[in-house]
């Protein structure tokens, strides 16, 4: 397991690239609108928790974590869940 901040950042970067690829497969190439609508909120919550977890793991604890990282992650996650929709006709991602 990575221990230094540089190792943690490198590990996080690789995970983030993998998530981007998986997100592209799930939401970019997949044409199943029902699946996208069902998985999108869970995807956003999972990615938000992962992001906050990486922040905590990198050493952002205490006030910085609870007053900056957690609220920012919550706001971004809520906005993503509420504003992103999928077209029923073509299954493309629509953002307001």
FENWO-V602161 format. One line per field, one symbol per residue. ss: DSSP state (H for helix, E for strand, L for the rest). phi: phi as a letter, one per 40 degrees, with the letter a starting at -180 (. if undefined). psi: psi as a letter, one per 40 degrees, with the letter a starting at -180 (. if undefined). A space follows every 10 residues. Layout:
ss=???
phi=???
psi=???
//
This chain:
ss=LLLLHHHHHH HHHHHHHHHH HHHHHHHHHL LLHHHHHHHH HHHHHHHHHH HHHHHHHLLL LLHHHHHHHH HHHHHHHHHH HHHEEELLLL LLEEEL
phi=.cbccccccc cccccccccc ccccccbccc bccccdcccd cccccccccc cccccccchc bgcdccbbcc cccccccccc ccccbbcccb gccbbc
psi=hididddddd dddddddddd ddddddeddh ehdddddddd dddddddddd dddddddeeg ibddddeddd dddddddddd ddehihhdde eihhh.
//
